[in-house]
Amino acid sequence: MIEREVTVTNRAGLHTRPASMIVRLASRFQSEFFIQKDGYEINGKSIIGVMTLAAEQGATLMLQLDGVDEVEAADALALLFEDGFGEVK
């Protein structure tokens, strides 16, 4: 299992578009994927789960991945967060 801390950098936070980007990207990998925020954990491959986080700009999240491609998945997801989902930061 690998854990990676990320910060939401885009102004609008995790609204529908970034949430769907996370789920689409995570679904390409075999690894199980969970996101933690403030002691709450959700399945990162569930659009409803990601939306319930209501993560605003500046929120810190912990990504947890477990599986054969966990490193590649963690790197790809961290890059998505670092890029601000292609939105204005």
trRosetta pair geometry for C-beta under 8 A, 3 or more apart (Angstrom, degrees):
i j d omega theta_ij theta_ji phi_ij phi_ji
1 64 6.4 -2 -175 -171 110 92
1 65 7.0 163 -154 85 62 43
1 66 4.2 -23 -102 -94 84 98
1 70 6.9 -148 -134 -146 31 162
2 64 7.5 164 84 -151 46 48
2 65 5.2 -13 60 62 92 93
2 66 7.5 173 19 -78 63 51
2 70 4.7 146 16 146 115 120
2 71 6.2 117 -35 -83 165 59
2 74 5.1 -77 108 -47 132 154
3 62 5.8 -11 -167 -175 108 101
3 63 6.8 151 -158 80 52 55
3 64 5.3 -16 -102 -99 80 72
3 65 7.9 172 -84 21 34 67
4 62 7.5 149 74 -160 37 54
4 63 4.6 -16 61 59 89 108
4 65 7.6 9 6 5 106 107
4 74 4.7 140 -21 -166 140 110
4 77 7.3 138 72 83 141 108
4 78 5.3 -86 155 -73 145 120
5 60 6.2 -2 -172 -174 103 102
5 61 7.3 159 -154 83 55 43
5 62 5.6 -29 -98 -102 69 68
5 63 7.6 -170 -82 18 19 77
6 60 7.4 161 85 -153 38 56
6 61 5.4 -19 65 64 87 92
6 62 8.0 158 21 -96 72 21
6 63 6.0 39 0 -17 115 113
6 77 7.4 -106 -46 131 156 91
6 78 5.6 -157 -87 -124 117 70
6 81 4.1 41 -177 103 134 171
6 82 7.6 -103 -143 -48 103 69
7 58 6.7 -23 -173 -149 107 28
7 59 7.0 159 -153 81 62 41
7 60 5.4 -30 -98 -98 77 66
7 61 7.5 161 -95 18 27 75
7 81 6.9 132 61 161 41 121
8 13 5.5 39 154 -133 146 63
8 14 6.1 -91 -118 -38 139 89
8 55 4.9 154 -40 140 151 111
8 56 6.7 155 87 104 142 25
8 57 5.7 -128 114 -117 99 34
8 58 6.6 -32 70 28 86 23
8 59 4.6 23 20 50 120 89
8 61 6.9 70 -38 -10 92 113
8 81 6.8 -86 -96 -151 44 100
9 57 6.8 33 -169 -146 17 85
9 81 6.9 112 6 166 99 70
9 82 7.1 45 5 -142 144 27
9 84 4.5 -86 89 -91 104 92
9 89 5.0 -19 149 -129 99 110
10 13 6.9 -154 84 -47 85 16
10 18 6.6 -175 43 -69 146 146
10 57 6.4 -120 88 -98 38 97
10 84 4.0 126 -67 -171 86 89
10 85 5.3 -51 -30 37 150 103
10 87 4.0 57 -142 74 131 119
10 88 6.9 95 -149 71 82 42
10 89 5.9 -84 -104 -97 46 59
11 57 5.5 -20 -134 -66 27 145
11 87 6.9 -121 29 134 83 117
11 88 5.7 -4 -1 93 122 88
11 89 6.7 154 -37 -157 79 20
12 15 5.1 -40 142 -8 114 125
12 18 7.8 164 87 -6 102 125
12 57 7.4 83 31 -48 16 104
12 87 6.5 -75 25 160 107 159
13 18 7.8 -144 128 45 37 145
13 54 7.5 19 144 176 142 46
13 55 5.4 -177 -170 103 103 58
13 56 4.1 -62 -88 -125 140 36
13 57 5.3 -105 -67 -35 77 59
13 59 6.9 60 -133 7 105 122
14 18 5.2 -112 -131 89 57 121
14 19 5.3 86 174 -66 92 88
14 22 7.6 -7 -140 -12 113 142
14 50 6.3 -124 170 162 132 91
14 51 7.3 -160 130 -110 103 39
14 53 5.9 12 71 78 150 114
14 54 7.3 -167 65 -139 102 11
14 55 4.3 50 7 55 122 97
14 56 8.0 -90 16 -60 76 23
14 59 7.8 -66 -7 54 108 140
15 18 6.3 85 50 25 59 96
15 19 6.8 -115 109 -8 25 104
16 19 5.7 -66 -145 39 25 113
16 20 6.2 20 163 -18 66 108
16 51 7.0 15 -95 -102 59 114
17 20 6.0 -58 -149 35 27 106
17 21 6.5 29 153 -20 63 106
17 85 6.9 124 116 158 97 135
17 87 7.9 115 94 -59 132 126
18 21 5.3 -52 -147 34 38 116
18 22 6.4 42 154 -23 68 100
18 85 4.0 -66 -106 -101 101 164
18 87 7.3 -68 -64 -6 113 132
19 22 5.8 -51 -153 31 32 112
19 23 6.5 26 153 -13 65 107
19 47 5.8 95 139 -151 110 73
19 50 4.1 153 -149 113 98 123
19 51 5.2 37 -138 -68 167 73
20 23 5.7 -55 -145 40 35 109
20 24 6.0 37 156 -21 68 107
20 47 6.0 16 -93 -119 67 116
21 24 5.9 -54 -143 38 28 111
21 25 6.2 23 160 -14 63 109
21 80 6.3 176 135 -165 115 131
21 85 5.6 145 52 -139 157 103
22 25 6.1 -62 -149 40 25 106
22 26 6.0 20 158 -15 64 114
22 44 6.4 -96 152 -174 113 93
22 50 5.5 158 76 -129 135 154
22 77 6.9 58 -141 -138 81 100
22 80 6.7 157 -93 119 67 150
23 26 5.8 -57 -139 41 27 109
23 27 6.1 32 159 -27 63 109
23 44 7.3 -169 -95 155 61 59
23 45 5.8 102 -143 -154 78 40
23 46 6.9 -125 -114 59 120 7
23 47 5.0 -46 -40 -73 164 74
23 50 6.1 -126 -52 -5 101 146
24 27 5.9 -58 -150 31 25 113
24 28 7.4 34 151 -29 57 97
25 28 6.0 -49 -167 14 38 114
25 29 8.0 17 148 -6 62 102
25 76 5.9 -164 177 135 121 117
25 77 6.2 153 114 -89 130 73
25 80 6.0 -143 3 -58 171 153
26 29 6.2 -67 -167 37 44 104
26 33 4.7 -116 -160 57 126 169
26 44 5.1 -164 -121 125 168 103
26 45 5.0 -138 112 -88 123 77
26 73 6.8 66 -130 -163 63 114
26 77 6.5 40 -78 -85 87 122
27 45 5.6 114 -77 -143 77 104
28 76 8.0 -68 68 116 126 164
29 33 7.3 91 76 -48 118 125
29 65 7.7 -12 120 -151 147 127
29 67 7.1 139 151 80 100 137
29 69 4.9 -142 -152 92 101 124
29 70 7.9 117 168 -87 137 33
29 72 6.8 175 -111 91 124 99
29 73 3.9 46 -113 -89 176 119
29 76 7.7 172 -45 45 130 138
30 67 5.1 -159 105 161 84 142
30 68 5.7 8 75 44 132 101
30 69 5.5 102 37 20 91 112
31 65 4.6 39 141 -176 142 97
31 66 5.8 156 -164 72 95 31
31 67 2.9 -164 -106 41 66 121
31 68 6.9 -148 -68 40 83 50
31 69 5.4 -128 -27 66 105 72
31 70 4.5 130 -112 -82 152 68
31 73 4.9 -131 41 12 133 158
32 65 7.0 160 79 -153 53 49
32 66 4.8 -12 53 60 101 93
32 67 5.8 138 6 -40 64 113
33 43 7.2 82 84 -172 70 60
33 44 3.8 -81 129 61 103 121
33 45 5.5 107 57 -37 112 91
33 63 7.2 -24 -160 -167 89 91
33 64 7.3 151 -154 83 42 58
33 65 5.4 -4 -102 -104 74 80
33 73 6.7 -122 -85 157 118 139
33 77 7.7 155 -145 -65 133 157
34 41 5.4 11 175 -174 122 104
34 42 6.7 160 -155 80 73 36
34 43 6.2 -50 -103 -107 72 38
34 44 5.7 -167 -107 -14 12 98
34 63 7.7 149 83 -160 49 45
34 64 4.5 -13 63 61 95 108
34 65 8.0 -173 27 -72 64 40
35 41 7.1 163 82 -149 40 57
35 42 5.5 -16 59 59 89 88
35 44 4.6 107 -24 -82 97 101
35 49 7.6 139 41 137 106 108
35 50 6.8 66 31 -108 148 75
35 53 6.5 -39 111 -78 128 146
35 61 5.4 -12 -169 -178 103 123
35 62 7.1 146 -160 76 51 52
35 63 5.9 -21 -104 -103 74 61
35 64 7.5 -170 -80 21 27 78
36 39 7.3 9 -173 -105 102 9
36 40 6.8 154 -153 77 60 42
36 41 4.8 -24 -95 -95 82 80
36 61 6.7 149 72 -166 49 68
36 62 4.2 -12 56 58 105 105
36 64 6.8 51 -13 -13 105 113
37 40 5.6 -24 69 60 71 94
37 53 5.0 92 22 -152 147 105
37 55 5.9 -127 -109 -86 159 107
37 59 6.4 9 -140 172 125 122
37 60 7.7 154 -125 88 80 51
37 61 5.2 -37 -78 -109 95 82
37 62 7.6 -179 -68 20 48 75
40 53 7.2 171 96 -114 122 71
41 64 7.9 -12 -141 24 116 133
42 46 6.6 -116 166 61 100 114
42 49 3.5 159 176 -180 118 105
42 50 6.6 -179 111 -66 140 39
42 52 6.2 155 -91 64 149 111
42 53 6.3 -115 14 -59 142 97
43 46 4.3 66 84 0 105 115
43 49 4.8 168 54 -23 70 173
44 49 7.0 -109 -77 102 22 128
44 50 6.5 68 -140 -76 52 101
44 63 7.0 48 -81 -137 158 86
44 77 7.9 10 169 -130 147 151
45 49 8.0 36 59 45 40 135
46 49 3.6 72 82 6 112 114
46 50 6.6 171 87 -12 60 80
47 50 5.9 -54 -146 37 32 108
47 51 6.2 32 155 -19 65 109
48 51 5.8 -58 -147 38 29 112
48 52 6.4 33 155 -26 64 105
49 52 5.9 -56 -152 28 29 112
49 53 7.6 42 150 -32 59 92
50 53 6.0 -40 -169 7 39 116
51 54 7.6 36 163 -60 49 60
53 59 7.9 139 151 141 108 157
53 61 7.3 19 -170 -105 148 125
55 59 4.0 -143 -163 76 87 156
55 61 6.1 -18 -118 -59 152 121
56 59 5.3 115 55 -33 57 112
61 81 7.9 -143 51 -115 118 149
63 74 6.3 151 110 -128 128 82
63 77 5.8 156 -142 110 161 140
63 78 7.1 -134 30 -68 151 80
65 70 4.1 155 121 -146 108 88
65 73 5.0 170 -144 89 154 123
65 74 5.1 -138 21 -61 142 93
65 77 7.8 164 -56 18 132 142
66 70 5.9 11 -107 -93 14 134
67 70 5.2 142 53 -55 62 89
67 73 7.5 43 61 6 110 146
69 72 4.8 -47 -178 46 90 115
69 73 5.5 95 119 -27 88 101
70 73 5.7 -60 -142 41 29 111
70 74 6.0 30 160 -21 66 108
71 74 5.8 -54 -145 36 28 110
71 75 6.4 28 156 -18 63 107
72 75 5.8 -55 -149 36 29 112
72 76 6.3 26 156 -17 64 109
73 76 5.9 -57 -146 38 29 109
73 77 6.2 23 159 -13 66 111
74 77 6.0 -59 -143 42 27 106
74 78 6.0 28 159 -20 64 110
75 78 5.9 -57 -144 37 25 110
75 79 6.4 27 156 -20 62 108
76 79 5.8 -56 -152 34 29 113
76 80 6.7 34 150 -23 62 103
77 80 5.5 -49 -152 29 36 116
77 81 6.8 33 152 -14 65 102
78 81 5.8 -55 -154 38 35 110
78 82 6.2 36 150 -20 68 108
79 82 5.5 -52 -142 38 33 113
79 83 6.1 32 157 -19 66 108
80 83 5.9 -59 -148 38 26 110
80 85 6.4 36 172 -88 83 63
81 84 7.6 37 175 -71 36 31
81 85 7.7 4 -107 -44 34 78
83 86 6.1 8 141 -55 112 55
84 87 5.2 -116 140 59 97 72
84 88 7.4 -96 142 95 143 11
84 89 4.6 -105 -96 -74 158 95
